[in-house]
Amino acid sequence: MSPTMPVKPDVLVACLCADWCGACREYKSRFEQAQAAFSSARFLWVDIEDQADWVDPIEVENFPSILVTVDGEPRFFGTVLPHLETLERLIKAQIDAPTAPALRDPQVRALAQRLLAAAEA
């Protein structure tokens, strides 16, 4: 009998930014580097103006704002410092905490579902 292999969680990392934001434009390459480091996760870059229908009614006022879902549940939603190491630590912390509670805010939960659907399309 072979040992049971742990199942990797289904992870989505979405960055909510704006094309007009210089910090966002600079952050995009770091976001792509994190994507390479976490190849089993899905990454989604969301322009809050071009994809406003995905984001509304959430008001994104600070950039970059990150949403991390684990197994379909939102675990983190907020602004982060635009550093690769910060994003990588955030993602790893969410993956390494399988029993962490999901966020309860109904608007964030709805946002997570819209972004999960967009990532699957």
N, C-alpha and C positions, 0 to 999 in steps of 0.2 A: 504494500500500500504506500503510495507516495504522499508526502506531506502536503497539506493544503496550502496553496499559495495565497497570500493576501490579495484581495481584490482592490485594485486602485480605484479611488473615488472618481466620479465624473466631475471635473472641475471646469468652470467657465470663469475667465477673467476678462472683464469688460472695462475699457477706459472711456470715460465720457469727457470729451474735449471739444474744442472749437477750432476751426481752421484759421480764424483770425488771431488766435492766441499764440504768441511767439513761444511761450513755455511749452505749449502742447506740441508745436511743430518740432521743437528740440527733443521732447520726451518720446516721440514716436519711435525713434531708433532704439531707445532703451527698452521700450515696450516690446519691440520685435526681438531684442536680445533675450528678454525674459521668456518669450514664446519659444525660442530655441532651447532654453534651459529646461523648460517644463513641456516637453514635446507631447506628453499624453493629455495635456490640458487644451481646452479650446480658448482662443483669444479673439476678442472682438473690439475693434476700434469704432467708437460711436461719435459722430459729429453731432452735437446737440442741436444744431440748426438744420443740417441736411436730413437727419433722422429724428426730427422733433416728435413725430408720431410715436416713436419707440420710447421716448423719454417723458413726454407729458403725462401727468401733471407735475412731475418732479421738477423743482427749480435747481439747476446746477449753477452755483454762483462762484465756486472756486475750482481751479484746475491744477493738476489732473484729479478727477474724481474716479475712484475705482470701485467696481462691484465685483465681489468674488462669490460664486455659488459653489457649493459642494453637494453633489447628488441632488441637484435641483433646488436646494435651499439656500437663500441668501445668508452668507456668513459675515460679510463685511461690506459696508458701503460708506465711503467717505473720501475726503481729500487726503492725498499723501504727498510727501516731499518728492520732487521729480528726480529721484535717484534710483538707479537699477538695483542697488543692494536693498533699498527699502522695499521695493516691489517684490523682490525675490524672497525676502524674509516674511513678508505678509502672506504670500502664496504658500510658502512652506509651512507657516504656522497654521494656516487653515487646513491644509492637507494632513498635517500631523495631529490634528485634534478632531478625531472622527466623532466624538460625542459632544462637541461644542454646540451650544444652542443656536438655532437659526434666528435671524432678526425677525421681529414680530410686526414691524410697521407695515400696514397693508399696502401702502403706496410702493414701498421698496420691494415687497413680495411680488406685486403686480409688475413692476419694472423688471425684476428678475425673470419672470415668466415670459415677458415680451422679448427680452434679450436672448433667452434660451431658445425661443422659437426662431428668432432671427439668425442665431448661430447655426441652427439646424437646416435652415433654408438654403 
